[in-house]
Structure formats: structure tokens, C-alpha cells
Amino acid sequence: MQNPSQLRAPSENRAKTLIEARDLTFKVAAAGGEVNILRGLNLDLHVGEAVGLVGPSGSGKTSLLMLLAGLERPSGGTLHVAGQELGKMGEDALARFRREQLGIVFQAFHLIPTMTALENVAVPLEFAGRRDAFDRAAAALQAVELGHRLDHYPSQLSGGEQQRVALARAFVAEPKLLLADEPTGNLDIGTGKLVMELLFGLRRRFGTTLLLITHDHGLAARCERTLMMRDGRIVQDSAEMEDSPEDDEPQDGPAAGP
């Protein structure tokens, strides 16, 4: 059986841009003055792509995710996600955008401690007014192999189980875009591998576009495309490297004389 992470999205989706950032900047105030985090970043992601984003700490990866999620606002440039310019949207519109278009998985699980696994997964559907919220939440937990843990609270679950609940919550509304920020960072190797197999499998099942932020280059390589970020910019794109001509290929014909 082919690994789900190695399957490409349908070719007809390749020309459809889901994310388009142009000259994107993000600045924050600090005691010593304004800090430039993103410095004229340009980015295109297409529908159905799985993209790994790597780079050193402090390069701006998580800040980019926060902008893509509409949790922070750009300082300059333009950012379109699913046909909407996020920088021009109000808070209510951004909340609807996240509910309808987006799933997020963080390194920390961000589960509500007073709610069961079932209730945690049902939350986004309840906000959307779905009458089948709990039925769909139960199915989502079954998909991450936690059908036997529906009534357990986060404190009763292991770290890997909590992240699988977070994964079920992220996919339950079948989002167009999944943002994953170091989703295995708090897990041991074996548990992290299970979580990523589930993530890639669900991504394939729903045709979800994935942006995976990770320090693990091996994990990023499981995606179809890898981006390298440094000093607030995308400095390397594996797709462009594959498309570029080989400058070092030997040329036919006699070698030049001395």
C-alpha cells in the first residue's frame, strides 16, 4: 500500500491557489523598539498540496502561521487565503473564516480541560450550529483510533491521545487548510510517528491542503514540497529546485584547449 503522504492531490487542483502572500511584513513592538519578524515574504500554496516549512528558531515560521490563521494581522503587504484578503477582514469575519476554512494543530494540545474528548471535538461544529455535532465528533475520534475514549477528560489521556483528540478536532469540519505547528514536538518518537501517520491519512482522505511547520527535515521531506525559511523570508523552495536546469551537467563536444 502506498504511503498516504506520498500521494499527490489531483492534478486539476494544482493551478488553484489557496494561499497567496505578496511582500508580507509583520512587526511587533518590543522594549528596544520595533522588531521585524517577516520581511517581505512571498508565498504560494496550491489546493491539495502538502508543504513542509523548516528553518531555524526565530526565522518567523510560527508568526507566519498566526497570520495565515487570522490570529495576527500583517503589518504590510497582502495575504489571501481561500480567496479572502485576511488583512481587510474584521474579527467576526475572521472567526467565521477559521471555523469554515481552517484546522490548526499546535505543539501544545489546547484542549478544554473541563470537557470530554467528545465535547472538545464537537466544539467547532457546535459554534457552526451543526445539529449532528456529536455524531460527527464521535466519527472523527473513531478515525484517530480513540472511539473508546469519548467520555475521557484530557487529564485522563496520555500526551499522544490528547494530540489525537486535537487532530480529530482540526479535521472534524473537513477544512480546506490545515496548519500544523510542530505537532509531534511534545511526543516521543513512536507516538509522534503514529500521530503523523494519522495526520497524513486524514489529509489525503479529505483532500486538505497542509502546511506543516517542523524542525524535523525528515518529516518535512514526507511532504510533496519543502520550504526553507530564514530571517523572515522564504529562501528556498524544493519545487523551484526540481524545476531549475542542471547547470553542472557536462556539455557534449570537445573540451576547450589550454
Secondary structure, 3 states (H helix, E strand, C coil): CCCHHHCCCCHHHCCCEEEEEEEEEEEEEECCEEEEEEEEEEEEEECCCEEEEECCCCCCHHHHHHHHCCCCCCCEEEEEECCEEHHHCCHHHHHHHHHHHEEEECCCCCCCCCCCHHHHHHHHHHHCCCCCHHHHHHHHHHHCCCHHHCCCCHHHCCHHHHHHHHHHHHHCCCCCEEEEECCCCCCCHHHHHHHHHHHHHHHHHHCCEEEEECCCHHHHCCCCEEEEEECCEEEEEHHHHHHCCCCCCCCCCCCCCC
